[in-house]
Each structure stands twice: as structure tokens, then as C-alpha cells.
Amino acid sequence: ALAVLEEFVRAYPNDKRAAQARTRISSLAGEMIEKFFNDGELTTARQMVNRLDRDYKENPIPAVAQWKKKFVDYAETFRSKAIEYRDAGNFPDA
């Protein structure tokens, strides 16, 4: 479904339904990325975010910003935990 909507928007960018299709693209992409993320397929989720960011650079879709922030927050959690371990002298876990 995502590929069909993306192709529609590429082929008919001025169609009156293109804005509606872009909204649905963002929604579907967000759902797919969330599934990958929750299933622990972080590489796949990140690749999808990167592709959408690249493909929609001129006119970003909301799912990209949302998931970029989620990945940064997720990384910050690990960073904080590593600092905590380091400060406690637990270098193997850091």
C-alpha cells in the first residue's frame, strides 16, 4: 500500500488527492517503522526513516521527524546508562 501511494504522489503531484495520499503515506510509514522498532529490527526501521527523509527532503512528512526524535531519545537512554555504569566503575557494562 505504501509503494502504491508513493507512486501515485510521484506520478500525480498536483492531483487534488495528493495531499491526502501524503498524509496516508506518513501514517503507514509510521506504523511500519513502529513495528520494526518494536520487533527489534532497528536497522530496518532506521533505513526506512533515512529513505523517507531522503525521498521527502523537499516536503518532509511528519513520520520522519517523529521517528528521528525517537531514535535520538533511544540512543540517549543508552548513553545515560553507559555514563551511569562508567561513573560507578562498572566498565564492562559501560
C-alpha positions as CSV (number, residue, x, y, z in Angstrom):
1,A,0.0,0.0,0.0
2,L,2.8,2.4,0.8
3,A,4.5,1.9,-2.5
4,V,1.3,2.5,-4.4
5,L,0.6,5.7,-2.6
6,E,4.2,6.9,-3.1
7,E,4.0,6.1,-6.8
8,F,0.6,8.0,-7.0
9,V,2.1,11.1,-5.4
10,R,5.2,10.9,-7.7
11,A,3.1,10.4,-10.9
12,Y,0.4,13.0,-10.0
13,P,1.9,15.6,-7.6
14,N,-0.7,18.2,-8.5
15,D,-3.7,15.9,-8.1
16,K,-6.2,17.1,-5.5
17,R,-5.8,13.8,-3.7
18,A,-2.0,14.1,-3.4
19,A,-2.1,15.8,-0.1
20,Q,-4.4,13.2,1.3
21,A,-2.1,10.5,-0.1
22,R,0.9,12.1,1.6
23,T,-0.9,12.1,4.9
24,R,-1.6,8.4,4.5
25,I,2.0,7.8,3.4
26,S,3.2,9.3,6.7
27,S,0.7,7.3,8.7
28,L,1.5,4.0,7.0
29,A,5.3,4.6,7.2
30,G,5.0,5.5,10.9
31,E,3.1,2.2,11.6
32,M,5.7,0.2,9.7
33,I,8.6,1.8,11.4
34,E,6.9,1.3,14.8
35,K,6.5,-2.4,14.0
36,F,10.2,-2.7,13.0
37,F,11.2,-0.8,16.1
38,N,9.1,-2.9,18.5
39,D,10.3,-6.1,16.9
40,G,13.9,-5.1,17.5
41,E,14.6,-4.6,13.8
42,L,16.3,-1.2,14.5
43,T,18.4,-1.3,11.4
44,T,15.4,-1.8,9.1
45,A,13.5,0.9,10.9
46,R,16.4,3.4,10.7
47,Q,16.9,2.6,7.0
48,M,13.2,3.3,6.3
49,V,13.5,6.6,8.2
50,N,16.6,7.5,6.2
51,R,14.9,6.7,2.9
52,L,11.8,8.7,3.7
53,D,14.0,11.6,4.8
54,R,15.9,11.4,1.5
55,D,12.8,11.0,-0.7
56,Y,10.8,13.7,1.0
57,K,13.6,16.2,1.7
58,E,11.8,19.0,-0.2
59,N,8.5,18.4,1.6
60,P,9.1,16.3,4.7
61,I,6.4,14.0,6.1
62,P,5.7,14.1,9.8
63,A,6.7,10.4,10.4
64,V,10.3,11.2,9.6
65,A,10.7,13.9,12.3
66,Q,8.8,11.8,14.8
67,W,11.0,8.8,14.3
68,K,14.2,10.7,14.1
69,K,13.4,12.1,17.6
70,K,12.5,8.6,18.9
71,F,15.9,7.3,17.7
72,V,17.7,10.1,19.4
73,D,15.8,9.6,22.6
74,Y,16.5,5.9,22.4
75,A,20.2,6.5,21.9
76,E,20.3,9.0,24.8
77,T,18.9,6.3,27.1
78,F,21.8,4.0,26.2
79,R,24.2,6.9,26.6
80,S,22.9,7.8,30.0
81,K,23.1,4.2,31.2
82,A,26.7,3.9,29.9
83,I,27.7,7.0,31.8
84,E,26.0,5.7,34.9
85,Y,27.9,2.4,34.7
86,R,31.2,4.3,34.0
87,D,30.7,6.6,36.9
88,A,30.0,3.6,39.2
89,G,33.3,2.0,38.0
90,N,31.4,-0.8,36.1
91,F,33.5,-0.6,33.0
92,P,32.5,-3.9,31.4
93,D,28.8,-2.9,31.3
94,A,29.5,0.6,30.3
